[in-house]
Each structure stands twice: as structure tokens, then as C-alpha cells.
Amino acid sequence: MSAELKKDSLGLVHSIAMGVAGSAPTFSISATMVTLIGAVGILAPASLAYCGILVLGIVFAYMHLNTHAPNAGASYAWVSTIFGKKLGFFAGWALIVSSALFMVSATLPAGSATLLLISPKLAESQIAVTACAIAWLMAVTVVVAKGIKLTGRVQVIMTTIELAVLSVVAVAAIVELGPRALHALSWHDFSPFAFSPTSFANGAIIALFFFWGWDVSLNLTEETRDSKKSPGLGAVAAMIIIIAAFTAFASVTLTVLSDAEITKSGTNIVFDVANKLFPAPWSYLAVLALMLSTIGTLETSMLQFSRTMFAQSRDGVLDERWSVVHEEWLTPHWATFLIAAIGLILLVSSLTSESIATVMKASINIIGVQAAYYYGLAGMACAWHFRRVCLHSAFNAVTMLVLPVISAFALWWAAVLTVMTFDWITAVIAVGSLLLGVVPLVRKYKKSLSKADH
């Protein structure tokens, strides 16, 4: 068995495509826009714009940390080096847990979109959607396990098609319905003073789910050419693209759909927007974009999970089996199969919920809180590590120190306020799943003591 990942498999274009695919524009809009508009109403575009700026501060932190020390473990590796192994472990554990939970919120829209194309009547059946989601999960697992080059090529093609479809829908909405928008947006709706502290926090955490996943480019740094530069630059470019895409489409949604239509659309909101602008079958291009986006974000989430486990296992933090790399595929296949198994269990368990919408809303909030936690740790690690050298340049002072610190504290503050609004089950899952990391940590500690005694 090989002990290394496949080097020099990806380039800058792949890093950009991976970053965009990780945030999955069409999927995130479909999965989360109704929840965001339900929480902050007409302030949804502003929530996405401001949250995007906050996340950009973390993107710069990742870029600088990666230039200093490229590592497949990304935030786990950097926080471990700068703040200690225990805090670093939980940065990695938060990503592992959120990626595992994401298997439900990612695959359900894929199942729904697929059935909308082939059998619309079944698209409302929770059992049928879940069964279709399981099929997609298995297919994506095979692609991810088989190799990073295949995954990279697929991502570039899917991301290009997806962004093209979203752009066409957005332009059509502005041209056809702009003058008679159903929600009239004003400059005040983009002002930070339009928010209360609670509405800003709630909007930021939901919006964070939109952006979550861009950091996959940094988890693939050991498999990327020019590993100190390309992944970080790719992540910055991807973030700029997706901030524009999310803010624009939130505005388009409010322009095209009424409040009742938004509430009713659920995870089919992109299709409902397209359906108002284009006759069938052209409107079904939106469903195709959703399918491609969902497949893309499933792949990137599996990549983040498996590479983080690979790095932690390689460092002796987790069991050594997760750092085993397949001799032909050169991927950490056991870690990939593990997240597929977890996803399968969670999908079957989701059938006990009242509806797909309930499952989606809970998972979106939980993942947003957990992402805020480990993004914030990486931001603070960057600021602390470069606190002296950054003062020699205005750009470095802003991107290494000022923005990462502001972003970290803002995300943590939003996460705390949001957790306080959760029902007790959602709060227990959000916090309890993080605390579960104590179990492997204690097991590894006892194992180390046992080896020392012998």
C-alpha cells in the first residue's frame, strides 16, 4: 500500500473549480435560500454579501497558512502546530462531523432533482427521494475513491455548466422581471444598519452554510501542482465568484417569486425561478444544474473528510488505517468508504423525521455552527502566527491579521447567538457531536500510555 497521495494531479483551474464546487452554488441556493429568506426576509442578499466578506477573511488566512505549510489536514494541521494538538484535533474533528452530517443535506436535493426529471410524482415522496439519494451517494463514492484526476476533470466540466445555467437565469430575470419585481429592493436593504444583532447572527450562520466547502482546495494541496500558491489563489478566486453568484441569485429570487411561492418551493427554488422565466423543457436546465452542483459538493465533502482523516491518521491522532492509500488509485479509500457508510446510515435515519424540509433546516444550522468554529480557529491561528511579520506590508497586515481576527470573532459570536435559538435536539446534536471527539482523543491517549509502559 502506498503511503502518499497522488502528487501534481491538479492545477490552478482545478483549485478554482473545486472551491466553487465545494460551496456548490446551485445546491446551496436550492437547499438553503428558503431557510435564509424565512429568517431575514428581504435582507437575504445583504446577509450573503456580508457573510461572504467575513468568510473572505478566513480564505486569506487559509491562503497564508498554506503558503507557510501545505498540508492535506488544512485547519487541523495549522491549528495543531500553532495552538497545540488538542485544539488542532477538534478543528479537524469539527470538519469531519460537519462533512458526515452533510451527507444528508447534500444527497436529498440530488434525489429530489433526479425524480423531478424522471418521475415528478415521486419527487414529493420522502421514501423515493431518500432511495434515489442513496443511489447517488454510492455512485459518487466510486468516483472519489477511484482517483483525484478523474474527480478534478469531472468538477471542471460540471462547475462550468452549472455557473453558465445560473448566469442565464439571473440575466433573464433582470431583463424580463426587473421593472416589476415582486419585492422591491432598496439600498437600505443592503445596509448593515438594517439588521438587528440577532437577525444578523441568524442570517450569517445560515449564509455560512452557502459558503461552506470552499476550503476543499486547501485539503487537496498535497495533490496540487505549485502546492504553496495554487490552492490558496484558487480559494480566493472561487470565493469572489460565489459571493457574486449567491448575492445576485438571492436578489433574483426576491424579484421573481412571491413570499408564498418562496415558502412552497422548498428545495426546488432554482427550478421555480427558471419555470417563471423559461418554457419547458428549458426550465429543466435548472434541475440539471442542481444535479451537477449536488454531485460536485458531495464529491468535495467526501474529499475534505477523507483528506482530514488521512492527515490526522498519518500524524498518529486517529487509527492508522485511515492513512492507508490504495496502491493503484492513490486515494485514502477506507476513509472515503467510511463517510459513505455514515451517510447511508444517516439517510436511512432521516426517514424518521416528519419531512425533508425539517431534516434540511436542522442540518443547515448545525453545519453552519460547526463551520464557524473551525474557520474561526484557523483565522486566529493565522493572526497569531504572522502577528509580527505581517506589519511590514499593508496588504499582509489586513489579510494576515485584521480580517482573520474580525472574521473569527464575528463567526464565533454569530454561532453562539444562533445556538441559543435552537430547539434542544438541534443544540444537542450541534454541540454533542463536537464533544464526541473526546472519545477518539482519549482512546489514542490511553493507547500511547500503554505503548510507553511496554
C-alpha positions in Angstrom: 0.0 0.0 0.0 1.3 3.5 -0.9 1.8 6.0 1.9 1.4 9.1 -0.2 -1.4 10.8 -2.1 -1.0 11.3 -5.9 1.1 14.4 -6.4 0.8 17.1 -9.1 -2.7 15.9 -10.2 -4.4 19.2 -10.0 -3.7 22.8 -11.2 -4.9 26.3 -10.5 -8.1 25.9 -12.7 -8.9 22.7 -10.8 -8.4 24.5 -7.5 -10.8 27.3 -8.5 -13.4 24.7 -9.8 -13.0 22.7 -6.6 -13.5 25.8 -4.4 -16.7 26.8 -6.4 -17.9 23.2 -6.4 -17.3 22.9 -2.6 -19.7 25.8 -2.0 -22.0 24.4 -4.7 -23.9 27.5 -5.9 -27.0 25.8 -7.3 -27.2 23.2 -4.5 -26.7 25.8 -1.7 -29.3 28.1 -3.2 -31.8 25.2 -3.6 -31.1 23.8 -0.1 -30.8 27.0 1.9 -32.4 30.0 0.2 -35.9 29.3 1.6 -34.4 29.0 5.1 -32.4 32.2 4.7 -35.3 34.3 3.4 -37.5 32.8 6.1 -35.0 34.0 8.7 -34.2 37.5 7.4 -36.6 38.2 4.6 -35.6 40.9 2.2 -32.2 41.2 3.9 -31.1 37.8 2.4 -28.9 39.3 -0.3 -27.2 41.6 2.2 -26.7 38.6 4.6 -24.9 36.7 1.9 -22.8 39.7 0.9 -21.6 40.5 4.5 -21.1 36.8 5.4 -19.1 36.4 2.2 -16.8 39.2 3.2 -16.4 37.6 6.7 -15.6 34.3 5.1 -13.1 36.0 2.7 -11.1 37.0 5.8 -10.8 33.2 6.6 -10.0 32.5 3.0 -7.0 34.8 3.2 -6.0 33.1 6.5 -6.0 29.7 4.7 -4.1 31.1 1.8 -1.3 32.4 4.0 -1.2 29.4 6.3 -1.0 27.1 3.2 1.9 29.1 1.7 3.7 28.6 5.0 2.9 24.9 5.4 0.9 23.0 2.8 -0.9 20.1 4.4 -3.9 17.9 3.5 -5.2 18.4 7.0 -5.5 22.2 6.4 -7.1 23.8 9.6 -6.4 20.7 11.7 -2.7 20.8 10.8 -2.2 24.5 11.2 -4.1 24.9 14.5 -2.2 21.8 15.9 1.1 23.4 15.1 0.2 26.9 16.3 -2.2 26.3 19.2 -1.5 22.7 20.2 -2.6 19.2 19.2 -5.8 19.1 21.3 -7.2 22.3 19.8 -6.0 21.2 16.4 -7.7 17.8 16.7 -11.1 19.5 17.4 -10.6 21.8 14.4 -10.3 18.7 12.3 -13.0 16.8 14.1 -15.5 19.7 13.5 -14.8 19.3 9.8 -15.2 15.6 9.9 -18.5 15.8 11.8 -20.0 18.5 9.6 -18.9 16.6 6.5 -20.6 13.5 7.8 -23.9 15.4 8.6 -23.7 17.0 5.2 -24.2 13.6 3.5 -27.9 14.0 4.3 -28.4 17.6 3.3 -26.4 17.1 0.1 -27.9 13.9 -1.2 -31.6 14.6 -0.5 -31.8 17.5 -3.1 -30.0 15.3 -5.6 -32.6 12.7 -5.1 -35.4 15.2 -5.4 -33.9 16.8 -8.6 -33.5 13.4 -10.2 -37.0 12.3 -9.6 -38.3 15.7 -10.8 -36.7 14.9 -14.1 -37.7 11.3 -14.5 -40.9 10.9 -12.3 -42.3 14.2 -10.9 -45.0 12.4 -8.9 -42.3 10.6 -6.8 -40.4 13.9 -6.1 -42.8 14.5 -3.1 -42.3 11.1 -1.6 -39.7 11.1 1.2 -39.0 7.3 0.8 -38.5 7.7 -3.0 -36.3 10.7 -2.6 -34.2 9.0 0.1 -33.8 5.9 -2.1 -32.6 8.0 -5.0 -30.2 9.9 -2.7 -28.7 6.6 -1.6 -28.1 5.7 -5.2 -26.3 9.0 -5.8 -24.2 8.6 -2.7 -22.9 5.2 -3.9 -22.1 6.5 -7.4 -20.2 9.5 -6.1 -18.3 7.3 -3.6 -16.9 5.2 -6.5 -15.7 8.3 -8.4 -14.0 9.8 -5.4 -12.3 6.5 -4.4 -11.1 5.9 -7.9 -8.8 8.9 -8.1 -8.3 12.6 -7.8 -7.6 13.2 -11.5 -11.0 11.8 -12.5 -12.7 13.9 -9.8 -10.8 17.0 -10.9 -11.8 16.7 -14.6 -15.4 16.0 -13.7 -15.5 19.0 -11.4 -14.3 21.5 -14.0 -16.9 20.4 -16.5 -19.8 20.3 -14.0 -18.9 23.7 -12.4 -18.7 25.4 -15.8 -22.1 24.1 -16.9 -23.6 25.0 -13.5 -22.4 28.6 -13.5 -23.5 29.1 -17.1 -27.1 28.0 -16.2 -27.2 30.2 -13.1 -25.9 33.2 -15.2 -28.6 32.7 -17.9 -31.4 32.5 -15.3 -30.1 35.6 -13.4 -29.8 37.7 -16.6 -33.2 36.6 -17.8 -34.8 37.6 -14.5 -33.2 41.1 -14.6 -34.3 41.6 -18.3 -37.8 40.2 -18.0 -39.0 41.0 -14.5 -36.7 43.6 -13.1 -39.1 46.6 -13.7 -41.9 44.7 -12.0 -40.1 43.0 -9.2 -42.3 41.2 -6.6 -40.0 42.5 -3.8 -38.6 46.0 -4.3 -35.1 46.1 -3.1 -33.6 49.4 -2.0 -30.1 50.5 -0.9 -31.3 50.3 2.7 -31.8 46.6 2.3 -28.1 46.3 1.8 -27.1 48.4 4.8 -25.6 46.8 7.9 -27.8 49.0 10.0 -30.9 47.3 8.6 -30.1 44.3 10.8 -30.6 43.7 14.5 -27.8 41.8 16.3 -30.0 38.6 16.3 -31.1 38.8 12.7 -27.5 39.4 11.6 -26.3 36.4 13.6 -29.1 34.1 12.3 -28.6 35.3 8.7 -24.8 34.9 9.0 -24.9 31.3 10.2 -27.4 30.2 7.5 -25.4 32.1 4.9 -22.2 30.4 6.2 -23.8 27.1 5.0 -23.9 28.6 1.5 -20.2 29.3 1.5 -19.0 26.2 3.5 -16.9 23.8 1.5 -14.7 26.3 -0.4 -11.7 25.1 1.7 -11.5 21.8 -0.1 -8.9 23.3 -2.4 -6.6 23.5 0.6 -7.3 19.9 1.7 -6.1 18.9 -1.8 -2.9 20.9 -1.6 -0.6 17.8 -1.5 -2.2 16.7 -4.7 -1.9 20.1 -6.5 1.0 21.5 -8.6 2.7 24.5 -7.0 1.1 23.5 -3.8 2.1 26.6 -1.8 0.4 29.0 -4.2 -2.3 27.4 -6.4 -4.7 26.1 -3.7 -4.8 29.5 -1.9 -5.2 31.6 -5.0 -7.8 29.1 -6.3 -9.8 29.5 -3.0 -9.7 33.3 -3.2 -10.8 33.3 -6.8 -13.6 30.8 -6.0 -14.8 32.9 -3.1 -15.1 36.1 -5.2 -17.1 34.1 -7.8 -19.5 32.6 -5.3 -20.1 35.8 -3.3 -21.3 37.4 -6.6 -23.3 34.3 -7.5 -25.1 34.0 -4.2 -25.9 37.7 -3.7 -27.2 38.0 -7.3 -29.4 34.9 -7.1 -30.9 35.9 -3.7 -31.9 39.2 -5.4 -33.2 37.3 -8.4 -35.3 35.1 -6.1 -36.9 38.0 -4.4 -37.5 39.7 -7.7 -39.2 36.7 -9.4 -41.1 34.8 -6.6 -43.7 35.9 -4.1 -43.5 35.1 -0.4 -46.0 32.2 -0.8 -44.1 30.9 -3.8 -40.8 31.0 -2.0 -42.2 29.1 1.0 -43.8 26.5 -1.2 -40.7 25.9 -3.4 -38.6 24.2 -0.7 -35.5 22.7 -2.3 -36.8 23.3 -5.8 -36.4 27.1 -5.7 -34.0 27.4 -8.6 -36.4 25.4 -10.8 -39.3 27.5 -9.7 -37.5 30.7 -10.6 -36.5 29.2 -14.0 -40.0 28.0 -14.6 -41.3 31.5 -14.4 -38.8 32.7 -16.9 -38.5 29.9 -19.5 -41.0 27.4 -21.1 -40.5 23.7 -20.6 -38.3 21.9 -21.3 -35.7 24.8 -21.0 -36.7 25.4 -17.4 -35.4 21.9 -16.6 -31.9 23.1 -17.2 -32.1 24.4 -13.6 -32.8 20.9 -12.4 -29.7 19.7 -14.4 -27.6 22.4 -12.7 -28.9 21.3 -9.3 -28.0 17.7 -10.0 -24.5 18.7 -11.2 -24.0 21.0 -8.2 -25.1 18.4 -5.7 -22.8 15.7 -7.2 -20.0 18.2 -7.1 -20.5 19.2 -3.5 -20.9 15.5 -2.5 -17.5 14.8 -4.0 -15.8 17.8 -2.4 -17.3 17.0 1.0 -16.0 13.4 0.8 -12.6 14.7 -0.3 -12.4 17.0 2.8 -13.5 14.3 5.1 -11.1 11.7 3.8 -8.1 14.0 3.5 -8.6 15.4 7.0 -8.8 11.8 8.4 -5.8 10.9 6.3 -3.7 13.7 7.8 -4.9 13.0 11.4 -4.2 9.3 11.0 -0.8 10.0 9.4 0.1 12.1 12.5 -1.0 9.3 14.8 -4.0 11.2 16.1 -6.5 8.7 14.7 -6.2 5.0 13.9 -3.5 4.3 11.3 -6.0 2.5 8.9 -7.4 5.9 7.8 -4.0 6.9 6.4 -3.7 3.8 4.2 -3.6 4.9 0.5 -4.8 2.5 -2.3 -1.7 1.4 -4.3 -3.5 1.9 -7.7 -5.9 4.8 -7.0 -3.6 6.7 -4.6 -6.6 7.8 -2.5 -7.4 7.2 1.2 -10.1 4.8 0.2 -11.0 3.4 3.6 -11.8 6.9 4.9 -13.9 7.5 1.7 -15.8 4.3 2.3 -16.3 5.3 5.9 -18.1 8.6 5.1 -20.2 6.8 2.5 -21.3 4.3 5.2 -22.1 7.1 7.7 -24.1 8.9 5.0 -26.0 5.8 4.3 -26.9 5.3 8.0 -27.9 9.0 8.4 -30.0 8.9 5.2 -32.0 5.9 6.4 -32.3 7.5 9.9 -33.7 10.7 8.3 -36.8 8.7 7.3 -38.0 9.0 10.9 -38.3 12.8 10.5 -41.6 14.4 9.6 -40.4 15.8 6.3 -37.4 16.5 4.1 -37.7 20.2 4.9 -37.3 19.5 8.7 -34.1 17.5 8.1 -32.7 20.1 5.8 -33.3 23.0 8.1 -31.7 21.3 11.1 -28.6 20.1 9.2 -28.1 23.6 7.7 -28.0 25.2 11.1 -25.8 22.6 12.7 -23.2 22.6 9.9 -23.2 26.4 10.0 -22.3 26.5 13.7 -19.6 23.8 13.4 -18.0 25.6 10.3 -17.9 28.8 12.3 -16.0 27.1 15.0 -13.2 25.6 12.9 -13.0 28.5 10.4 -12.6 30.8 13.4 -9.8 28.7 14.8 -7.9 28.9 11.5 -8.4 32.7 11.4 -7.0 33.1 14.9 -4.1 30.7 14.1 -3.1 32.8 11.1 -3.2 36.1 13.0 -1.2 34.7 15.9 1.4 33.0 13.7 2.0 36.0 11.4 1.4 38.8 14.0 5.0 40.2 13.7 5.9 39.6 10.1 2.6 41.0 8.7 3.4 44.5 9.9 5.9 45.0 7.1 3.1 45.3 4.4 -0.3 46.9 4.5 -1.8 44.1 2.4 -0.3 41.4 4.8 -1.5 43.4 7.9 -5.0 43.4 6.6 -5.1 39.8 5.2 -3.0 38.1 7.8 -4.1 39.9 10.9 -7.1 42.3 10.7 -9.6 40.5 8.5 -8.9 37.0 10.0 -9.4 38.2 13.6 -12.5 40.2 12.8 -13.9 37.2 10.8 -13.1 34.7 13.5 -14.8 36.7 16.3 -17.8 37.6 14.1 -18.4 33.9 13.2 -18.0 32.7 16.8 -20.4 35.4 18.0 -22.9 34.5 15.4 -22.6 30.8 16.2 -23.2 31.4 20.0 -26.3 33.6 19.4 -27.7 31.1 16.9 -27.2 28.0 19.2 -29.2 29.9 21.8 -32.2 29.9 19.4 -32.0 26.2 18.6 -34.5 23.7 19.9 -32.8 21.3 22.4 -32.5 18.4 20.0 -30.7 20.5 17.4 -28.5 22.1 20.0 -27.5 18.7 21.5 -26.6 17.4 18.0 -24.6 20.6 17.2 -22.6 20.7 20.4 -22.7 17.0 21.3 -21.3 15.8 18.0 -18.3 18.0 18.6 -17.8 16.8 22.1 -17.9 13.2 20.8 -14.3 13.9 19.6 -13.2 13.4 23.2 -13.8 9.6 22.6 -11.1 9.0 19.9 -8.8 11.5 21.7 -9.0 9.6 25.0 -8.6 6.3 23.2 -5.5 7.4 21.5 -4.1 8.8 24.7 -4.6 5.5 26.5 -3.1 3.6 23.6 0.0 5.9 23.8 0.3 5.3 27.6 0.0 1.5 27.0 2.8 1.6 24.4 5.0 3.7 26.8 4.5 1.1 29.6 5.7 -1.7 27.3 
